[in-house]
């Protein structure tokens, strides 16, 4: 069982037990509930749009990514500029996918 969720302006394909890095998200007591589920699919290949589906995840870590260097250069003008950026992220583990009253969890 897998689900396609939308968070932070991006879409992720997740299954129970997956660990995913997402944009920094607010969480209460280290659990996050994703209610914006775009599609739900099974291992047999069927994909359907689920109206009442939600994905429950727990926070593993929060942090900032590695520095991305942006280099500006204008030739013949002696102009160079180096700028760095570190994006904040939240790493979550998908615990459960709930669809139409059924619950799918990771095999332990």
N, C-alpha and C positions, 0 to 999 in steps of 0.2 A: 504494500500500500504506500502511495506517495501522494503529496499535495503540492500545488504551486501556490505560493503565498506572495503578497506584495507588501514590502516594507521599505521605507527610506527611498522611495522612487525607483526601486529595482524589484525584479521578480526572482524568486528562488524556488528550485525544485527540491523538496525536502522529504525525507522518510524518517520514521521513528529510529532513533539512535544516531542520526547524523549530527555533526558539529559544524556550524555555519558561522562565518563572520559577516555581520550585518552592520549597517550604519548605527551610530550610537542611539540607543533606545532607552526610554525611561522604563524602570521596572520597580515593582513593589515586591518586597521580600524575595528577591532573586528568581521570580517567575515572570514570564511574559506570555500573554495570550494573543495570538494572531487571529483576528476574526475576518480579515480581508483575504479569503481563500478564493482563488480564481478557478481552480480545477482540482479534481480528485481523480486518481487513477489507481487501478489495481495492477498486479503483476501480469495478468493475462493480456494487458494492452488496451483495455477499455478505459476511455477518459470521459468523465462527465462533469457537468457544472453542478456543484453542490451549494444549495442555498443556505443551509444551516450548519455548515462545517466550520470547525475552528481547530487551530493547532496550538498546543500548549508546550512551552519550552522553558528550560531553566538556564540561568546565566552561568557560564563557566568563568569567563574573565572579561574585563573591560580594559581598554588600553588605547594606544595610539600606534598607527602603522609606521613603517619606515619612511624616512624623509625622501620626498620627491623633489628633485632639483629642477628649477625652471631657469633657463639661460636665455637672456635677451642680448642680441648683438646687432649692431648696425655697422656695416663695413664703411671704411673711409672716414668715420666720424669719431673713432676712438671711444665708443660707447659700449660698455659691457655691464651687465647686471645679473647677479645670481640671487635667486629667491628660493626659499625652501618652504615646504608645506608637509604637515603630518596630519593625516585624517584620523579622527577618533572612530573606534569600532567597539562593538559588543559581540563577544563570541558566545553563542548559545547552543545548547544540546536539545534536540527535538525529543520530547518525552512521549507525546501522545497526539494522535490525530482522531478527532471525534467527527463522525459523519452520520447523520440521521439516527442518533441514539446509539450507534455502535462505536466502540472505542478500540483503536489499534495502537499497541505499544511495541516497544523494541523487545526482541527476543533476547533473553539474558543467558 
